[in-house]
Amino acid sequence: MEHIIPACPILTKEQHTKRHDTVCNQVHFNIYKETGAKLDNEHWYDHVPKSVETSHEGKVTILWNKREPTDLFLIIKWTS
């Protein structure tokens, strides 16, 4: 399978997104724990992120897959 995925742009994008979201899900879960936001599950792999959540004290807003405007300008170069 390792040799098929890089050859197909559709599979590459799908697999990359899946891996990315899996890692981000664990980070998101840990942020919930650290900020005191309400967790629905005990384990990170069962965690279903909400698009917007506020910490227990209301001091932190946690976003999931949301665009956030910044003053930072990035140039991303794709190579084939």
VEXVEX-555028 format. One record per residue: residue in three letters; x, y, z of N, C-alpha, C, O in turn. Coordinates in Angstrom, 3 decimals, decimal comma. Layout:
BEGIN
ala  X  Y  Z  X  Y  Z  X  Y  Z  X  Y  Z
...
This chain:
BEGIN
met  0,829  -1,184  0,000  0,000  0,000  0,000  0,874  1,248  0,000  0,468  2,290  -0,515
glu  2,062  1,152  0,569  2,922  2,304  0,667  3,265  2,877  -0,702  3,406  4,091  -0,844
his  3,401  2,024  -1,706  3,761  2,503  -3,035  2,563  3,016  -3,837  2,758  3,729  -4,821
ile  1,348  2,681  -3,452  0,155  3,124  -4,181  -0,248  4,536  -3,769  -0,576  5,353  -4,629
ile  -0,230  4,836  -2,493  -0,725  6,120  -1,998  0,010  7,321  -2,600  -0,660  8,243  -3,066
pro  1,370  7,367  -2,619  2,035  8,536  -3,195  1,756  8,722  -4,685  1,869  9,836  -5,196
ala  1,395  7,652  -5,387  1,153  7,749  -6,820  -0,222  8,312  -7,152  -0,455  8,733  -8,285
cys  -1,125  8,328  -6,201  -2,489  8,783  -6,454  -2,791  10,024  -5,614  -2,881  9,928  -4,390
pro  -2,951  11,193  -6,253  -3,203  12,421  -5,499  -4,482  12,377  -4,661  -4,542  13,003  -3,603
ile  -5,492  11,657  -5,111  -6,749  11,575  -4,361  -6,533  10,790  -3,065  -6,957  11,229  -1,995
leu  -5,879  9,638  -3,158  -5,599  8,854  -1,959  -4,639  9,586  -1,032  -4,797  9,543  0,188
thr  -3,647  10,256  -1,602  -2,674  10,984  -0,797  -3,366  12,032  0,048  -3,116  12,123  1,250
lys  -4,229  12,820  -0,558  -4,934  13,876  0,175  -5,819  13,270  1,264  -5,834  13,754  2,396
glu  -6,547  12,226  0,926  -7,455  11,596  1,885  -6,688  11,010  3,065  -7,082  11,211  4,214
gln  -5,613  10,299  2,804  -4,830  9,686  3,869  -4,135  10,741  4,718  -4,051  10,608  5,939
his  -3,638  11,792  4,068  -2,988  12,878  4,808  -3,987  13,545  5,756  -3,667  13,800  6,917
thr  -5,170  13,820  5,274  -6,202  14,459  6,096  -6,585  13,562  7,274  -6,754  14,038  8,397
lys  -6,717  12,269  7,009  -7,084  11,331  8,078  -6,003  11,297  9,161  -6,314  11,349  10,350
arg  -4,735  11,210  8,750  -3,636  11,192  9,730  -3,572  12,507  10,497  -3,385  12,521  11,714
his  -3,729  13,607  9,774  -3,695  14,934  10,381  -4,790  15,071  11,433  -4,527  15,521  12,548
asp  -6,007  14,689  11,087  -7,131  14,804  12,007  -6,975  13,885  13,221  -7,414  14,233  14,317
thr  -6,354  12,712  13,037  -6,125  11,809  14,158  -5,166  12,434  15,167  -5,410  12,390  16,373
val  -4,082  13,014  14,671  -3,125  13,677  15,561  -3,774  14,883  16,229  -3,632  15,081  17,436
cys  -4,483  15,683  15,448  -5,137  16,878  15,998  -6,209  16,518  17,016  -6,432  17,268  17,967
asn  -6,868  15,392  16,834  -7,887  14,954  17,782  -7,257  14,709  19,155  -7,836  15,070  20,179
gln  -6,077  14,098  19,176  -5,399  13,856  20,448  -4,955  15,176  21,075  -5,091  15,361  22,284
val  -4,427  16,090  20,270  -4,028  17,404  20,787  -5,252  18,140  21,334  -5,194  18,727  22,415
his  -6,353  18,109  20,591  -7,605  18,758  20,994  -8,091  18,204  22,332  -8,489  18,962  23,217
phe  -8,055  16,884  22,472  -8,458  16,218  23,712  -7,591  16,694  24,876  -8,107  16,987  25,955
asn  -6,274  16,772  24,661  -5,361  17,213  25,715  -5,598  18,674  26,092  -5,484  19,035  27,263
ile  -5,923  19,511  25,120  -6,250  20,909  25,414  -7,520  20,973  26,265  -7,594  21,756  27,212
tyr  -8,511  20,157  25,932  -9,730  20,084  26,746  -9,380  19,760  28,196  -9,853  20,420  29,122
lys  -8,545  18,738  28,382  -8,169  18,318  29,735  -7,431  19,434  30,471  -7,716  19,701  31,639
glu  -6,496  20,077  29,804  -5,683  21,117  30,442  -6,491  22,361  30,808  -6,197  23,021  31,805
thr  -7,505  22,682  30,009  -8,275  23,907  30,253  -9,526  23,674  31,094  -10,197  24,626  31,492
gly  -9,836  22,414  31,362  -11,008  22,114  32,182  -12,308  22,109  31,408  -13,383  22,155  32,005
ala  -12,228  22,054  30,068  -13,452  21,953  29,264  -14,075  20,579  29,500  -13,375  19,616  29,815
lys  -15,390  20,498  29,346  -16,114  19,253  29,623  -15,789  18,194  28,566  -15,949  18,421  27,367
leu  -15,333  17,041  29,036  -15,037  15,914  28,159  -16,188  14,920  28,186  -16,695  14,572  29,253
asp  -16,599  14,464  27,003  -17,675  13,480  26,913  -17,149  12,052  27,004  -17,903  11,130  27,317
asn  -15,844  11,863  26,730  -15,245  10,528  26,735  -13,969  10,520  27,564  -13,331  11,554  27,761
glu  -13,614  9,347  28,040  -12,433  9,200  28,883  -11,138  9,124  28,072  -10,074  9,492  28,571
his  -11,219  8,651  26,827  -10,029  8,428  26,002  -10,024  9,359  24,793  -11,078  9,705  24,260
trp  -8,818  9,763  24,362  -8,716  10,681  23,233  -9,252  10,069  21,939  -9,798  10,787  21,101
tyr  -9,105  8,758  21,763  -9,540  8,121  20,521  -11,064  7,992  20,436  -11,594  7,672  19,372
asp  -11,774  8,238  21,542  -13,240  8,268  21,523  -13,770  9,699  21,468  -14,973  9,922  21,338
his  -12,862  10,658  21,568  -13,221  12,078  21,616  -13,774  12,553  20,266  -13,175  12,313  19,218
val  -14,910  13,221  20,312  -15,507  13,820  19,115  -15,489  15,341  19,320  -16,306  15,880  20,067
pro  -14,554  16,027  18,654  -14,409  17,470  18,871  -15,644  18,263  18,448  -16,273  17,966  17,433
lys  -15,975  19,269  19,243  -17,014  20,223  18,864  -16,324  21,366  18,135  -15,152  21,646  18,389
ser  -17,032  22,022  17,241  -16,390  23,078  16,457  -15,963  24,257  17,319  -14,949  24,892  17,030
val  -16,715  24,562  18,369  -16,337  25,625  19,307  -16,697  25,166  20,715  -17,808  24,697  20,962
glu  -15,755  25,304  21,625  -15,981  24,936  23,024  -15,273  25,965  23,900  -14,239  26,508  23,514
thr  -15,820  26,225  25,054  -15,218  27,167  25,997  -14,768  26,395  27,228  -15,434  25,457  27,667
ser  -13,626  26,805  27,780  -13,099  26,146  28,975  -14,051  26,326  30,148  -14,979  27,134  30,101
his  -13,804  25,562  31,191  -14,658  25,578  32,388  -14,810  26,991  32,950  -15,911  27,393  33,329
glu  -13,718  27,741  33,006  -13,751  29,096  33,559  -14,131  30,147  32,523  -14,284  31,320  32,862
gly  -14,284  29,744  31,275  -14,662  30,676  30,221  -13,529  31,546  29,707  -13,770  32,511  28,982
lys  -12,278  31,212  30,079  -11,135  32,025  29,680  -10,544  31,600  28,332  -9,851  32,379  27,679
val  -10,821  30,365  27,925  -10,227  29,823  26,709  -11,333  29,340  25,771  -12,251  28,634  26,189
thr  -11,235  29,726  24,506  -12,132  29,214  23,480  -11,334  28,236  22,619  -10,266  28,577  22,110
ile  -11,853  27,030  22,462  -11,166  25,971  21,724  -11,908  25,756  20,411  -13,109  25,485  20,402
leu  -11,185  25,880  19,311  -11,781  25,747  17,978  -11,329  24,447  17,323  -10,227  23,963  17,581
trp  -12,186  23,888  16,474  -11,851  22,686  15,710  -12,227  22,927  14,249  -13,387  23,197  13,936
asn  -11,245  22,830  13,364  -11,442  23,005  11,917  -12,150  24,315  11,580  -13,078  24,345  10,771
lys  -11,707  25,371  12,198  -12,255  26,703  11,933  -11,157  27,588  11,376  -10,010  27,530  11,820
arg  -11,514  28,402  10,406  -10,565  29,394  9,898  -10,540  30,565  10,862  -11,580  31,050  11,309
glu  -9,347  31,003  11,168  -9,183  32,120  12,077  -8,295  33,155  11,393  -7,127  32,880  11,121
pro  -8,834  34,343  11,113  -8,032  35,348  10,423  -6,866  35,822  11,303  -7,019  36,019  12,508
thr  -5,706  35,998  10,672  -4,529  36,488  11,382  -3,835  37,536  10,524  -4,197  37,745  9,366
asp  -2,849  38,185  11,096  -2,038  39,144  10,356  -0,886  38,460  9,628  -0,159  39,107  8,874
leu  -0,716  37,173  9,845  0,373  36,423  9,261  0,047  36,055  7,815  -1,049  35,575  7,522
phe  0,992  36,279  6,926  0,811  35,937  5,516  1,767  34,805  5,176  2,974  34,935  5,379
leu  1,251  33,705  4,666  2,067  32,550  4,315  2,056  32,318  2,820  1,029  32,478  2,160
ile  3,202  31,941  2,296  3,295  31,517  0,907  3,654  30,034  0,945  4,694  29,653  1,484
ile  2,796  29,209  0,376  3,017  27,775  0,373  3,299  27,361  -1,053  2,506  27,625  -1,957
lys  4,437  26,709  -1,254  4,817  26,240  -2,581  4,634  24,737  -2,632  5,204  24,005  -1,822
trp  3,842  24,279  -3,581  3,610  22,857  -3,761  4,565  22,348  -4,835  4,750  22,997  -5,865
thr  5,161  21,205  -4,597  6,016  20,590  -5,608  5,391  19,282  -6,035  4,724  18,613  -5,245
ser  5,604  18,925  -7,266  5,030  17,657  -7,727  6,101  16,647  -8,026  5,795  15,523  -8,426
